[in-house]
Amino acid sequence: MSNKQQSKKLINGLIIGATVTLLGIAIVQQLRTPAEERTWEGKILGFPYDLRLPSKERLQAAYWNKDSANILQPKPFGVGWTINFYPLVNRTTEISQTVHH
């Protein structure tokens, strides 16, 4: 295995380990909260998490949010961020229209 492959494997392992650790902390945090106060969403060390089943609205708000120019949005389920494709597609369309006019 080359050094590049070993480095990639190490980085992937660290990312997975960090994600699992944050997920575990989030679950413990929620379980320590009284049941009537649990939201199953929040932040751990600045990382957003949401452990509720994703709804159509939350999926759309994460992956195709017309109301936000932010490319990174909190994941609709899990820990961390995901890509909001709307500003990328919209920006590409605007650039394409400008070039063609």
Secondary structure, DSSP 4 states (H G I P E B T S, - for coil): --HHHHHHHHHHHHHHHHHHHHHHHHHHHHHHS-GGG--SEEEETTEEEE-SPPPHHHHHHHHS-TT---SEEE-SSEESEEE-HHHHHHHHHHHHHHHH-
